[in-house]
Amino acid sequence: MPVSPDPRKNQLLAALPDEEWQRWLPQLEFLEMPLGQVVYESGSTLSHVYFPTTAIVSLLYVMENGASAEIAVVGKEGVVGISLFMGGESTPSRGVVQSAGQGFRLKSHVIKEEFKRAPVLHLLLRYTQALITQMAQTAVCNRHHSLDQQLCRWQLLSLDRLEGNQLVMTQELIANMLGVRREGVTEGALNLQKSGLISYSRGRITVLDRTGLEKRTCECYA
């Protein structure tokens, strides 16, 4: 028998008090989240918030010339679309699925109503603080640390949100997230492979030595 998708694989949903959980459950909509899917565009009006369970969403800041760089990643630990309950209707970032998987979404009017309730208010604000901290740390990392260190940090952040040790990702998508040239990603991945830390082939990264990656990355990961 097929196993039904479980919303409580998302850690925020799993942390909801039972009363809130019972209200939310009938309104949670399951969805597949394929690699490269744009969840929302910069400046667009948000119609839903998204709770990934096995997918990872990259939040990208997009420049006027179309260039972009990743400012944060959201997986099973969080929610995508915090602008809705922070007082805004749109967001300055773009949300792109960086690792294919599944998730659930909730309509914007539902989350706005729920946010008026104290238990949900505190839970989502605590997560928002963690996400803002991640964004600030990413900005510092992109400015001051090497591509090699950023690539290690990105892989570790992704592994934290997945089961297993494999990442399926094109060089172009990694380059867009890190805000670097594709050739730089190729060189960086080959260097990590030569060091025995990863195996990289046809868009599939297999982490062979996580401890080695942690030693090689910067303090921004911790």
N, C-alpha and C positions, 0 to 999 in steps of 0.2 A: 504494500500500500504506500502511495506517495506521502511524504511528510509535509504537513502544512507549514508555511513560513511562520516564524515566531517573532513577533514585534519586540519581545523582551531580550532578543539578542542585542538590541540597542540599549546601552547602559543607562541612558537617561530615562527611557521608557520603563526599564526594569526598576528604576529607583522611585517611580511614582507611587504615592500612597494609594491604597486599594480603592478608595472612593474615586479619585481622579482616574485611575486606571480603568475602572468600570465605565466611566463616562466616555473616555477616549477610544476604547477598543472598537466600538461599532463604527467609529468615524475614521479610523486609520485605513488608508488605502494602500494596498501592496503594489509594488512596481519593480520591474526589472530596470537596472541601471547599467546600460552597456558602456564600454570604454569609449571615451571621447564625447559622450552626450553632454550637451550644455543644459544644465539645470535651470540657470537663469543668466541673462545678460546684464552687463553693467548698465545701470540707469533704468532697468525695466521694473515694472510694478510686480511685486511678489504676490502670487496667488496662493502659495502653499509654503509650509515649512517641511523639510525633509529629514527623516531619521534613518540614516544608513544602518544596515545590519551586517552585510558582507561587502558592500561597496565602499570606496573611498572617494570623496569629493575634494578637489583642489580649488581653493579660492585664489583667483588671480586678479591683480590690479592691472588694468588695461590703460595704456597711454593713448594720447590722441592719434599718434601715428600707427597704432595697432600693435605696438610692442607690448609684451606682458611679462609679468614675473609673479611667482607664487608668493602669497603672504601667509597662508595657513593651509592646513589639511584637516578634514573632518571625516571621521569614520564611525565605528560602532559606539564610540564614547560620546558622541555629540549630536548636534542638530545644525542643519544648514538653513539660513534665513533669519538670523537673529534680529535683523532690522525691523521685522514685523512687530516684535514685542519690545523694541527699544525706542519706539515712537516714530518710525519712518515707514514709508510705503515702498521705497525702492532701495537699492543697494549700489555702492560705488564699485563693487567687485563683480567678477564673472565666476560662476560656479561650474566646473567641468569635472566629469567623472574620470578620475585618473586610474582607478582599478575597478574593473567591471564586477558587478554583484547585484545585490538586492537591497531594498529598503522599503520604508513606508512614508507616506506623506499625510499631512493634515491641512485642511483648508484654512486660509488666513483668518477668517472671521471666527473660527472655532478657537484658535490659539489666542486671539485677542480677548475673547471672553474668558478663557481659562486663566489668562495671565492676571486677571483681576482677583484670582483666588490665591491666598497667601502661600500655601505649600508649593504650588507650581512656580510662583513668583521667585521664591528663594532658590529653588533648584535651578531654574533657568538662568538667573542672575549669576549664580556661582559658576555655571558653565561659561557664560559670556565673559566673565573675568578671566577665566583660563584661556579662552580663545584670543582675547585681546593681548594677553601676555605672550602667547605664541606668535602673534603677528608682529609685536614689537621685537621679539628675539629674532625672528626671521629677517626683519629689516636690517638689524645690526649685523647678522651673519652675512647677508648678501653684500653688505658694504665692506666688511673687514676681513672676511675669511676666504680661503682659496676655494676654487671650484672642486678640488678633490675633497675638501672637508665638507662642502655643501652637499656633494653627491652622497657622501657617507651618511650625513644627517638626514637627507631626504629618504634614503633607503630604510634607515632605522625607524623614522616616523611612520613610514608606510607599513613596515613589518609589525609595528605595535598595533595596527588596526586590522591585521589580517591573521588568518590561521595558516600555519605553514611557513615556508621560507622562500616562496616564489613570488615574483612581481612580473606582471605582463604589461609592458610599456614600450612604446616606440621612442626612438631617439628624439624625434621631432617634438613629441609631447613633453619629454623630460627637459629639452632645451627651452621650450616655452615657459615651463614652470620655474626654471632657474634663471631665466632671462639671459641665456648665453647662446652662442652659436652651436649648431648641431655637431660640428667637428670637435668642439671642446668636450661635449658629452662622450663622443666616441673615444677620444683619447683618454678621458678620465676613467671610463668603464674598462678599457683595455689595461690601464695601469692597475686597477683593482683586481682584474682577472690575473695578471702576471704575479701579483702579490698573493694569490691563492685565497682571496677574500670572497670573490664571487665567480660565478660562471655566467657568461653573457652570450646569447645566441638568438638571433631572429626575434628580437623584442621581448625575450624572456630572460629575466634576471633571477638566478638562484643564488641565494646567500649561503656560502659554505662556512664562513667563519664570522659569526655575529660578534664575538668578543673582540676579534681583530678590527672590525668596523668601528666598534665603540672606542677602541684605543686610537683609531686614526682620525675620528671626527673631532670637531671643536666642542667647547663647553656649552654651545647653544643647544645641543641635543639634550643634555641633562637638565 
